[in-house]
Amino acid sequence: MPDDHKPLAGRTMIMSGGSRGIGLEIAERAAEDGANITLIAKTDQPHPKLEGTIHTAGERIEAAGGAVLKFVGDVRDDDAVARAVEQTVERFGGIDMVVNNASAIDRSSTDALSMKMYDLMQDINCR
């Protein structure tokens, strides 16, 4: 039974796309509320244009009070997602919440958007 001060204590969230942005904010808030969190993210090394990696996100989540399992993987890879689920269950005993936050975006106009980028956005955002 969660306590009033830590309503997610003992609960486990598995989250894609939590290494930066709104995903990281959600994960930090869940950690403040006592959640265990598995992050699935591709960013293992710093990106030249985007702040944050799975490692810096993990540090922030731990600083907020949560336990974290960092899983470097791609949500488009079924085997990687299955391994992340297995490792989460092994470490935390189960999964109570799933937050699918991974995304890709290109703000180009429709006529300038490459098919490769369109396919990437569909693969990730609709997954």
DOKETI-31285 format. One record per atom (N, C-alpha, C): residue in three letters; atom name; x, y, z. Coordinates in pm, whole numbers, plus 50000, padded with zeros to 5 digits. Atoms other than C-alpha are relative to their C-alpha. Example, Ala and Ser with C-alpha at 12.3 -4.5 7.8 and 13.67 -1.06 7.14 Angstrom:
+-----+----+-------+-------+-------+
!   r !  a !     u !     v !     w !
+-----+----+-------+-------+-------+
! ALA !  N ! 50089 ! 49881 ! 50000 !
! ALA ! CA ! 51230 ! 49550 ! 50780 !
! ALA !  C ! 50090 ! 50120 ! 50000 !
! SER !  N ! 49918 ! 49881 ! 49994 !
! SER ! CA ! 51367 ! 49894 ! 50714 !
! SER !  C ! 49923 ! 50109 ! 50073 !
+-----+----+-------+-------+-------+
***
This chain:
+-----+----+-------+-------+-------+
!   r !  a !     u !     v !     w !
+-----+----+-------+-------+-------+
! MET !  N ! 50084 ! 49882 ! 50000 !
! MET ! CA ! 50000 ! 50000 ! 50000 !
! MET !  C ! 50089 ! 50125 ! 50000 !
! PRO !  N ! 49918 ! 49880 ! 50005 !
! PRO ! CA ! 50161 ! 50330 ! 49892 !
! PRO !  C ! 49964 ! 50096 ! 50113 !
! ASP !  N ! 50031 ! 49901 ! 49897 !
! ASP ! CA ! 50197 ! 50597 ! 50158 !
! ASP !  C ! 49963 ! 50132 ! 49933 !
! ASP !  N ! 50049 ! 49875 ! 50055 !
! ASP ! CA ! 50053 ! 50946 ! 50113 !
! ASP !  C ! 50110 ! 50088 ! 49946 !
! HIS !  N ! 49890 ! 49914 ! 50042 !
! HIS ! CA ! 50394 ! 51106 ! 50072 !
! HIS !  C ! 50075 ! 49943 ! 49880 !
! LYS !  N ! 49934 ! 50069 ! 50111 !
! LYS ! CA ! 50528 ! 50851 ! 49823 !
! LYS !  C ! 49897 ! 49908 ! 49933 !
! PRO !  N ! 50110 ! 50081 ! 50053 !
! PRO ! CA ! 50220 ! 50735 ! 49631 !
! PRO !  C ! 50042 ! 49894 ! 49897 !
! LEU !  N ! 49954 ! 50101 ! 50096 !
! LEU ! CA ! 50429 ! 50538 ! 49377 !
! LEU !  C ! 50104 ! 49906 ! 50060 !
! ALA !  N ! 49903 ! 50088 ! 49933 !
! ALA ! CA ! 50649 ! 50362 ! 49636 !
! ALA !  C ! 49965 ! 49855 ! 49971 !
! GLY !  N ! 50020 ! 50140 ! 50031 !
! GLY ! CA ! 50695 ! 50001 ! 49536 !
! GLY !  C ! 49944 ! 49973 ! 49862 !
! ARG !  N ! 50054 ! 50014 ! 50137 !
! ARG ! CA ! 50558 ! 50064 ! 49186 !
! ARG !  C ! 50114 ! 50016 ! 49900 !
! THR !  N ! 49895 ! 49995 ! 50101 !
! THR ! CA ! 50762 ! 50022 ! 48870 !
! THR !  C ! 49943 ! 50050 ! 49868 !
! MET !  N ! 50034 ! 49944 ! 50130 !
! MET ! CA ! 50744 ! 50225 ! 48551 !
! MET !  C ! 50108 ! 49962 ! 49900 !
! ILE !  N ! 49907 ! 50019 ! 50111 !
! ILE ! CA ! 50904 ! 50124 ! 48223 !
! ILE !  C ! 49966 ! 50108 ! 49899 !
! MET !  N ! 50023 ! 49881 ! 50082 !
! MET ! CA ! 50952 ! 50422 ! 47996 !
! MET !  C ! 50095 ! 50006 ! 49883 !
! SER !  N ! 49916 ! 49974 ! 50116 !
! SER ! CA ! 51077 ! 50478 ! 47646 !
! SER !  C ! 50015 ! 50151 ! 49986 !
! GLY !  N ! 49979 ! 49857 ! 50027 !
! GLY ! CA ! 51229 ! 50812 ! 47555 !
! GLY !  C ! 50004 ! 50086 ! 50124 !
! GLY !  N ! 49995 ! 49923 ! 49877 !
! GLY ! CA ! 51304 ! 50931 ! 47905 !
! GLY !  C ! 50134 ! 50065 ! 50027 !
! SER !  N ! 49867 ! 49945 ! 49974 !
! SER ! CA ! 51656 ! 51061 ! 47858 !
! SER !  C ! 50006 ! 50152 ! 49993 !
! ARG !  N ! 50002 ! 49852 ! 50007 !
! ARG ! CA ! 51552 ! 51423 ! 47800 !
! ARG !  C ! 49855 ! 50047 ! 49988 !
! GLY !  N ! 50131 ! 49941 ! 50026 !
! GLY ! CA ! 51257 ! 51658 ! 47769 !
! GLY !  C ! 49890 ! 49959 ! 50096 !
! ILE !  N ! 50117 ! 50031 ! 49918 !
! ILE ! CA ! 50910 ! 51581 ! 47893 !
! ILE !  C ! 50009 ! 49861 ! 50060 !
! GLY !  N ! 49984 ! 50135 ! 49946 !
! GLY ! CA ! 50996 ! 51213 ! 47935 !
! GLY !  C ! 50083 ! 50000 ! 50126 !
! LEU !  N ! 49916 ! 49991 ! 49880 !
! LEU ! CA ! 51272 ! 51296 ! 48180 !
! LEU !  C ! 49924 ! 50069 ! 50113 !
! GLU !  N ! 50081 ! 49932 ! 49896 !
! GLU ! CA ! 51039 ! 51534 ! 48365 !
! GLU !  C ! 49900 ! 49903 ! 50063 !
! ILE !  N ! 50096 ! 50099 ! 49948 !
! ILE ! CA ! 50778 ! 51257 ! 48398 !
! ILE !  C ! 50073 ! 49900 ! 50089 !
! ALA !  N ! 49924 ! 50098 ! 49923 !
! ALA ! CA ! 51042 ! 51010 ! 48518 !
! ALA !  C ! 50047 ! 50058 ! 50133 !
! GLU !  N ! 49955 ! 49936 ! 49875 !
! GLU ! CA ! 51182 ! 51255 ! 48774 !
! GLU !  C ! 49885 ! 50015 ! 50098 !
! ARG !  N ! 50116 ! 49984 ! 49912 !
! ARG ! CA ! 50836 ! 51325 ! 48910 !
! ARG !  C ! 49958 ! 49866 ! 50060 !
! ALA !  N ! 50034 ! 50133 ! 49949 !
! ALA ! CA ! 50761 ! 50953 ! 48938 !
! ALA !  C ! 50102 ! 49955 ! 50104 !
! ALA !  N ! 49895 ! 50035 ! 49903 !
! ALA ! CA ! 51095 ! 50907 ! 49117 !
! ALA !  C ! 49977 ! 50073 ! 50132 !
! GLU !  N ! 50031 ! 49925 ! 49877 !
! GLU ! CA ! 51002 ! 51182 ! 49365 !
! GLU !  C ! 49888 ! 49933 ! 50077 !
! ASP !  N ! 50113 ! 50069 ! 49938 !
! ASP ! CA ! 50685 ! 50984 ! 49431 !
! ASP !  C ! 50033 ! 49856 ! 50037 !
! GLY !  N ! 49955 ! 50129 ! 49952 !
! GLY ! CA ! 50892 ! 50671 ! 49501 !
! GLY !  C ! 50009 ! 49887 ! 49898 !
! ALA !  N ! 50002 ! 50106 ! 50101 !
! ALA ! CA ! 50876 ! 50481 ! 49170 !
! ALA !  C ! 50139 ! 49947 ! 49966 !
! ASN !  N ! 49886 ! 50061 ! 50067 !
! ASN ! CA ! 51132 ! 50240 ! 49033 !
! ASN !  C ! 49979 ! 50027 ! 49851 !
! ILE !  N ! 50016 ! 49962 ! 50140 !
! ILE ! CA ! 51201 ! 50333 ! 48672 !
! ILE !  C ! 50102 ! 49930 ! 49913 !
! THR !  N ! 49914 ! 50050 ! 50107 !
! THR ! CA ! 51340 ! 50150 ! 48372 !
! THR !  C ! 49989 ! 50099 ! 49886 !
! LEU !  N ! 49994 ! 49911 ! 50117 !
! LEU ! CA ! 51449 ! 50390 ! 48100 !
! LEU !  C ! 50049 ! 49921 ! 49881 !
! ILE !  N ! 49954 ! 50054 ! 50128 !
! ILE ! CA ! 51470 ! 50262 ! 47744 !
! ILE !  C ! 50030 ! 50121 ! 49913 !
! ALA !  N ! 49960 ! 49887 ! 50083 !
! ALA ! CA ! 51666 ! 50512 ! 47537 !
! ALA !  C ! 50119 ! 49962 ! 49915 !
! LYS !  N ! 49889 ! 50029 ! 50090 !
! LYS ! CA ! 51910 ! 50510 ! 47248 !
! LYS !  C ! 50124 ! 50083 ! 50032 !
! THR !  N ! 49890 ! 49906 ! 49983 !
! THR ! CA ! 52127 ! 50798 ! 47364 !
! THR !  C ! 50093 ! 49957 ! 50112 !
! ASP !  N ! 49898 ! 50048 ! 49908 !
! ASP ! CA ! 52423 ! 50631 ! 47530 !
! ASP !  C ! 50115 ! 50101 ! 50010 !
! GLN !  N ! 49894 ! 49900 ! 50008 !
! GLN ! CA ! 52673 ! 50898 ! 47421 !
! GLN !  C ! 49937 ! 50136 ! 49971 !
! PRO !  N ! 50057 ! 49867 ! 50025 !
! PRO ! CA ! 52618 ! 51277 ! 47409 !
! PRO !  C ! 49975 ! 50023 ! 49851 !
! HIS !  N ! 50040 ! 49964 ! 50135 !
! HIS ! CA ! 52442 ! 51401 ! 47097 !
! HIS !  C ! 50047 ! 50143 ! 49974 !
! PRO !  N ! 49947 ! 49865 ! 50024 !
! PRO ! CA ! 52591 ! 51710 ! 46928 !
! PRO !  C ! 49894 ! 50111 ! 50010 !
! LYS !  N ! 50103 ! 49897 ! 50000 !
! LYS ! CA ! 52254 ! 51891 ! 46917 !
! LYS !  C ! 49899 ! 49988 ! 50113 !
! LEU !  N ! 50101 ! 50023 ! 49897 !
! LEU ! CA ! 52049 ! 51740 ! 47200 !
! LEU !  C ! 50067 ! 49973 ! 50135 !
! GLU !  N ! 49946 ! 50017 ! 49865 !
! GLU ! CA ! 52120 ! 51762 ! 47571 !
! GLU !  C ! 49953 ! 49869 ! 50061 !
! GLY !  N ! 50039 ! 50114 ! 49920 !
! GLY ! CA ! 52121 ! 51453 ! 47788 !
! GLY !  C ! 50028 ! 49865 ! 49937 !
! THR !  N ! 49982 ! 50140 ! 50038 !
! THR ! CA ! 52198 ! 51083 ! 47773 !
! THR !  C ! 49921 ! 49915 ! 50098 !
! ILE !  N ! 50066 ! 50089 ! 49906 !
! ILE ! CA ! 52047 ! 50781 ! 47941 !
! ILE !  C ! 50072 ! 50004 ! 50135 !
! HIS !  N ! 49922 ! 49996 ! 49875 !
! HIS ! CA ! 52329 ! 50814 ! 48197 !
! HIS !  C ! 49972 ! 50126 ! 50081 !
! THR !  N ! 50032 ! 49877 ! 49925 !
! THR ! CA ! 52264 ! 51178 ! 48288 !
! THR !  C ! 49857 ! 49996 ! 50051 !
! ALA !  N ! 50138 ! 50013 ! 49955 !
! ALA ! CA ! 51893 ! 51101 ! 48304 !
! ALA !  C ! 49992 ! 49909 ! 50123 !
! GLY !  N ! 49998 ! 50091 ! 49886 !
! GLY ! CA ! 51962 ! 50809 ! 48538 !
! GLY !  C ! 50048 ! 50069 ! 50127 !
! GLU !  N ! 49950 ! 49925 ! 49885 !
! GLU ! CA ! 52162 ! 51037 ! 48767 !
! GLU !  C ! 49892 ! 50092 ! 50056 !
! ARG !  N ! 50106 ! 49910 ! 49954 !
! ARG ! CA ! 51876 ! 51287 ! 48781 !
! ARG !  C ! 49886 ! 49924 ! 50068 !
! ILE !  N ! 50107 ! 50080 ! 49941 !
! ILE ! CA ! 51620 ! 51016 ! 48854 !
! ILE !  C ! 50041 ! 49949 ! 50138 !
! GLU !  N ! 49951 ! 50045 ! 49869 !
! GLU ! CA ! 51833 ! 50873 ! 49135 !
! GLU !  C ! 50005 ! 50116 ! 50098 !
! ALA !  N ! 49996 ! 49883 ! 49913 !
! ALA ! CA ! 51883 ! 51224 ! 49275 !
! ALA !  C ! 49860 ! 50039 ! 50047 !
! ALA !  N ! 50138 ! 49969 ! 49963 !
! ALA ! CA ! 51504 ! 51263 ! 49277 !
! ALA !  C ! 49943 ! 49895 ! 50095 !
! GLY !  N ! 50044 ! 50098 ! 49902 !
! GLY ! CA ! 51478 ! 50951 ! 49494 !
! GLY !  C ! 49956 ! 49867 ! 49943 !
! GLY !  N ! 50044 ! 50125 ! 50060 !
! GLY ! CA ! 51403 ! 50673 ! 49247 !
! GLY !  C ! 50113 ! 49904 ! 49973 !
! ALA !  N ! 49906 ! 50102 ! 50046 !
! ALA ! CA ! 51575 ! 50349 ! 49164 !
! ALA !  C ! 49984 ! 49993 ! 49849 !
! VAL !  N ! 50008 ! 49997 ! 50146 !
! VAL ! CA ! 51662 ! 50330 ! 48795 !
! VAL !  C ! 50078 ! 49884 ! 49938 !
! LEU !  N ! 49933 ! 50097 ! 50086 !
! LEU ! CA ! 51750 ! 50061 ! 48544 !
! LEU !  C ! 50013 ! 50068 ! 49864 !
! LYS !  N ! 49975 ! 49935 ! 50130 !
! LYS ! CA ! 51912 ! 50213 ! 48235 !
! LYS !  C ! 50016 ! 49891 ! 49895 !
! PHE !  N ! 49995 ! 50098 ! 50108 !
! PHE ! CA ! 51850 ! 50011 ! 47921 !
! PHE !  C ! 50021 ! 50073 ! 49868 !
! VAL !  N ! 49971 ! 49938 ! 50128 !
! VAL ! CA ! 52019 ! 50130 ! 47604 !
! VAL !  C ! 49939 ! 49912 ! 49891 !
! GLY !  N ! 50068 ! 50077 ! 50102 !
! GLY ! CA ! 51791 ! 50019 ! 47324 !
! GLY !  C ! 49907 ! 50086 ! 49917 !
! ASP !  N ! 50086 ! 49933 ! 50098 !
! ASP ! CA ! 51558 ! 50112 ! 47041 !
! ASP !  C ! 49863 ! 49935 ! 50004 !
! VAL !  N ! 50135 ! 50055 ! 49991 !
! VAL ! CA ! 51181 ! 50071 ! 47070 !
! VAL !  C ! 49956 ! 49932 ! 49871 !
! ARG !  N ! 50032 ! 50067 ! 50126 !
! ARG ! CA ! 51177 ! 49958 ! 46706 !
! ARG !  C ! 50055 ! 49858 ! 49995 !
! ASP !  N ! 49937 ! 50131 ! 49993 !
! ASP ! CA ! 51374 ! 49646 ! 46806 !
! ASP !  C ! 49923 ! 49914 ! 50100 !
! ASP !  N ! 50083 ! 50083 ! 49913 !
! ASP ! CA ! 51133 ! 49384 ! 46942 !
! ASP !  C ! 50081 ! 49924 ! 50104 !
! ASP !  N ! 49917 ! 50075 ! 49907 !
! ASP ! CA ! 51412 ! 49180 ! 47099 !
! ASP !  C ! 50053 ! 50089 ! 50112 !
! ALA !  N ! 49951 ! 49907 ! 49898 !
! ALA ! CA ! 51552 ! 49484 ! 47280 !
! ALA !  C ! 49890 ! 50034 ! 50099 !
! VAL !  N ! 50112 ! 49969 ! 49910 !
! VAL ! CA ! 51209 ! 49573 ! 47420 !
! VAL !  C ! 49972 ! 49880 ! 50091 !
! ALA !  N ! 50023 ! 50121 ! 49918 !
! ALA ! CA ! 51161 ! 49213 ! 47536 !
! ALA !  C ! 50108 ! 49986 ! 50107 !
! ARG !  N ! 49892 ! 50007 ! 49900 !
! ARG ! CA ! 51502 ! 49219 ! 47709 !
! ARG !  C ! 49980 ! 50106 ! 50109 !
! ALA !  N ! 50025 ! 49895 ! 49901 !
! ALA ! CA ! 51415 ! 49549 ! 47878 !
! ALA !  C ! 49889 ! 49958 ! 50097 !
! VAL !  N ! 50109 ! 50048 ! 49915 !
! VAL ! CA ! 51091 ! 49399 ! 48007 !
! VAL !  C ! 50051 ! 49891 ! 50094 !
! GLU !  N ! 49946 ! 50108 ! 49916 !
! GLU ! CA ! 51271 ! 49086 ! 48131 !
! GLU !  C ! 50089 ! 50053 ! 50111 !
! GLN !  N ! 49910 ! 49944 ! 49899 !
! GLN ! CA ! 51539 ! 49288 ! 48309 !
! GLN !  C ! 49924 ! 50081 ! 50104 !
! THR !  N ! 50081 ! 49922 ! 49906 !
! THR ! CA ! 51276 ! 49515 ! 48465 !
! THR !  C ! 49932 ! 49907 ! 50100 !
! VAL !  N ! 50068 ! 50096 ! 49912 !
! VAL ! CA ! 51080 ! 49220 ! 48602 !
! VAL !  C ! 50100 ! 49934 ! 50094 !
! GLU !  N ! 49897 ! 50063 ! 49918 !
! GLU ! CA ! 51400 ! 49057 ! 48725 !
! GLU !  C ! 50046 ! 50094 ! 50112 !
! ARG !  N ! 49948 ! 49905 ! 49901 !
! ARG ! CA ! 51521 ! 49372 ! 48903 !
! ARG !  C ! 49895 ! 50049 ! 50097 !
! PHE !  N ! 50100 ! 49935 ! 49917 !
! PHE ! CA ! 51196 ! 49520 ! 49032 !
! PHE !  C ! 49879 ! 49913 ! 50033 !
! GLY !  N ! 50108 ! 50092 ! 49966 !
! GLY ! CA ! 50957 ! 49223 ! 49041 !
! GLY !  C ! 49875 ! 50013 ! 49916 !
! GLY !  N ! 50118 ! 49984 ! 50084 !
! GLY ! CA ! 50709 ! 49344 ! 48781 !
! GLY !  C ! 49998 ! 50138 ! 49938 !
! ILE !  N ! 50020 ! 49869 ! 50065 !
! ILE ! CA ! 50580 ! 49640 ! 48582 !
! ILE !  C ! 49859 ! 50045 ! 50032 !
! ASP !  N ! 50131 ! 49945 ! 49966 !
! ASP ! CA ! 50296 ! 49861 ! 48701 !
! ASP !  C ! 49952 ! 50107 ! 49902 !
! MET !  N ! 50035 ! 49890 ! 50091 !
! MET ! CA ! 50309 ! 50145 ! 48446 !
! MET !  C ! 50090 ! 49996 ! 49879 !
! VAL !  N ! 49922 ! 49988 ! 50122 !
! VAL ! CA ! 50422 ! 50189 ! 48088 !
! VAL !  C ! 49976 ! 50140 ! 49944 !
! VAL !  N ! 50009 ! 49868 ! 50062 !
! VAL ! CA ! 50498 ! 50531 ! 47943 !
! VAL !  C ! 50081 ! 49993 ! 49871 !
! ASN !  N ! 49936 ! 50002 ! 50131 !
! ASN ! CA ! 50572 ! 50525 ! 47571 !
! ASN !  C ! 50020 ! 50144 ! 49956 !
! ASN !  N ! 49971 ! 49860 ! 50027 !
! ASN ! CA ! 50739 ! 50861 ! 47526 !
! ASN !  C ! 50099 ! 50019 ! 49885 !
! ALA !  N ! 49903 ! 49987 ! 50108 !
! ALA ! CA ! 50997 ! 50787 ! 47254 !
! ALA !  C ! 49932 ! 50064 ! 49879 !
! SER !  N ! 50058 ! 49935 ! 50117 !
! SER ! CA ! 50944 ! 51004 ! 46950 !
! SER !  C ! 50110 ! 50049 ! 49907 !
! ALA !  N ! 49912 ! 49937 ! 50099 !
! ALA ! CA ! 51101 ! 51146 ! 46637 !
! ALA !  C ! 49917 ! 50107 ! 49930 !
! ILE !  N ! 50071 ! 49891 ! 50066 !
! ILE ! CA ! 51009 ! 51473 ! 46472 !
! ILE !  C ! 50092 ! 50072 ! 49903 !
! ASP !  N ! 49932 ! 49915 ! 50097 !
! ASP ! CA ! 51111 ! 51673 ! 46170 !
! ASP !  C ! 49898 ! 50106 ! 49962 !
! ARG !  N ! 50095 ! 49890 ! 50023 !
! ARG ! CA ! 50948 ! 52011 ! 46131 !
! ARG !  C ! 50007 ! 50055 ! 49858 !
! SER !  N ! 49995 ! 49958 ! 50140 !
! SER ! CA ! 51021 ! 52033 ! 45760 !
! SER !  C ! 49860 ! 50004 ! 49942 !
! SER !  N ! 50129 ! 50000 ! 50069 !
! SER ! CA ! 50735 ! 52116 ! 45528 !
! SER !  C ! 49984 ! 49865 ! 49931 !
! THR !  N ! 50030 ! 50131 ! 50057 !
! THR ! CA ! 50566 ! 51814 ! 45374 !
! THR !  C ! 50079 ! 49974 ! 49873 !
! ASP !  N ! 49929 ! 50022 ! 50126 !
! ASP ! CA ! 50727 ! 51866 ! 45034 !
! ASP !  C ! 50152 ! 49988 ! 50018 !
! ALA !  N ! 49856 ! 50009 ! 49974 !
! ALA ! CA ! 51074 ! 51885 ! 45193 !
! ALA !  C ! 50037 ! 49881 ! 50089 !
! LEU !  N ! 49976 ! 50112 ! 49910 !
! LEU ! CA ! 51036 ! 51586 ! 45427 !
! LEU !  C ! 50043 ! 49877 ! 49921 !
! SER !  N ! 49952 ! 50120 ! 50069 !
! SER ! CA ! 51243 ! 51289 ! 45313 !
! SER !  C ! 49917 ! 49879 ! 50042 !
! MET !  N ! 50072 ! 50123 ! 49967 !
! MET ! CA ! 51082 ! 50947 ! 45301 !
! MET !  C ! 50068 ! 49927 ! 50115 !
! LYS !  N ! 49926 ! 50063 ! 49892 !
! LYS ! CA ! 51356 ! 50820 ! 45531 !
! LYS !  C ! 49956 ! 50057 ! 50135 !
! MET !  N ! 50043 ! 49937 ! 49874 !
! MET ! CA ! 51257 ! 51074 ! 45799 !
! MET !  C ! 49853 ! 49969 ! 50027 !
! TYR !  N ! 50141 ! 50034 ! 49983 !
! TYR ! CA ! 50887 ! 51009 ! 45741 !
! TYR !  C ! 49988 ! 49858 ! 50058 !
! ASP !  N ! 50003 ! 50138 ! 49952 !
! ASP ! CA ! 50945 ! 50635 ! 45789 !
! ASP !  C ! 50048 ! 49990 ! 50144 !
! LEU !  N ! 49951 ! 50001 ! 49864 !
! LEU ! CA ! 51149 ! 50696 ! 46103 !
! LEU !  C ! 49896 ! 50051 ! 50098 !
! MET !  N ! 50104 ! 49944 ! 49911 !
! MET ! CA ! 50877 ! 50915 ! 46255 !
! MET !  C ! 49885 ! 49902 ! 50017 !
! GLN !  N ! 50109 ! 50097 ! 49989 !
! GLN ! CA ! 50610 ! 50656 ! 46176 !
! GLN !  C ! 50042 ! 49878 ! 50082 !
! ASP !  N ! 49952 ! 50118 ! 49926 !
! ASP ! CA ! 50822 ! 50368 ! 46308 !
! ASP !  C ! 50002 ! 50026 ! 50151 !
! ILE !  N ! 49986 ! 49971 ! 49858 !
! ILE ! CA ! 50885 ! 50538 ! 46641 !
! ILE !  C ! 49870 ! 50051 ! 50060 !
! ASN !  N ! 50116 ! 49935 ! 49940 !
! ASN ! CA ! 50578 ! 50754 ! 46698 !
! ASN !  C ! 49876 ! 49912 ! 50002 !
! CYS !  N ! 50117 ! 50089 ! 50002 !
! CYS ! CA ! 50325 ! 50486 ! 46604 !
! CYS !  C ! 50025 ! 49869 ! 50071 !
! ARG !  N ! 49963 ! 50124 ! 49933 !
! ARG ! CA ! 50509 ! 50206 ! 46778 !
! ARG !  C ! 49936 ! 49998 ! 50137 !
+-----+----+-------+-------+-------+
***
